[in-house]
């Protein structure tokens, strides 16, 4: 690689690549400080021209895998970012292949929220990726003691954009596996978000077998944001990214991580076995919508199958804040009055328990104000995930039941307040209703997604408390459950 005259690299008699110290003129190994005068190592990349196209002008930052520089595209006349694999990794085939894979993954994922790759090459033994130059701040500047905090609506917007990227990546079989605030940029341009560093991403798309470098059992990622399954090195999938997004949501809202420790092992043990502390435990006096905390805890579930998908997470965010500042009382009350004005008399009691003017327990809560269990019997994972989020925002805890018979008693010993069934197959739903009759007594049973009016009538005759025709949105489903719980039948 050609460099400016004062840092030109050459081979010494011992075969090591060396440069002349810019302070005292002594020979020093590349990337090593001068043993004679202690001057820091000269950066051999500065001033060099890569493949006749990119002139390297300034160092922007270093990470675990690479160093990123601001460079000038000589042909196009614009600034770009150039990332080099760190010198200590150049001789390691696995790391060279991982760096190459990052370029391949980024070129495959064409999305506004993912940094655009312009070029990839091997210049005189050094791998590089040329990318669009981003101007903004990484999210890590907004977390930690004494740092400037984002407002709640800004946090929700950032996480929503992050989840849009995850939706696109997961649809292509790509799992990031190292999401953290340092890898998410908040651009100066109207708060847009860009996700960086797909260097350890797992690719499960057809024909991508050559891109799977890490064997099962290998732990990759940053412990504070690693899911329980990632801590064991097994079963890492899209839900692992959801867990990391949940940690980031928790940290951006409270200013603190859910789990901290004095060692990596201590943090990983908490990720695997300890329930995340409630917001008030970490930040006393913090005033946030209960729905946001419920959604965050949903994303931090220990079992991957209990977490929402990226799409379900986004829907939960939208429902949690309702498009208004959750802490703006006047805006919230005005929106609530407008919503209630459009409801029928029977529905006007279905006020959200997050309304700040209400001192009564949630509509579905028992006399102590505790959340009430609802059984989801026979739903697919996607639908169940969305229903859990929305019901949780209304003060209920939805528990999936996949057994052939009716749901067994709740683990906490409290009675079910409602059972939800899918009605896409009317005959199957009727069979389930018959099985539930003796075991559940007068527990209300609500059927969703019935196919036709005749089938709905048959389900009512079989004992359903309410039946929703067609695919209803989750908020409508929630209202039906609340009505059934209030009536107790």
Protein Blocks (a to p, Z undefined) as FASTA:
>chain_A
ZZdfklcccddfkopacdddfklopacdehiacfklopacddfkgopaeehlaccfbdfb
dcfkbccdddddfklopacddddddfklmmpmklmmmmmmmmmmmmmmgcfkbccdfbdc
deehiacddddddddddfklmgcehiacddfklmmmmmmmmmmmmmmmmmnopafklacf
klpccdfegoiacdehjllcccfbehilmmmmbcghiacdjfklccfklmnopaiafklm
mmmmmmmmmmmmnopafbdcfbfklmmmmmmmpccddfklmmghiacdfklmmmmmmmmp
fblklpccfklmmmmmmmmnnopafklmklmmmmmmmmmmmpcfklmmmccfkbmkbcbd
cfkbcfkopacddddehiafklmmmmmmmmmmnopacdddfbfbdcdddfklpacfbdcd
dfkbmmlmmmmmmmmmmmnomaccddehiabfklmmmmmmnopabdcehjddfklmmmmm
mmmmmnoZZ
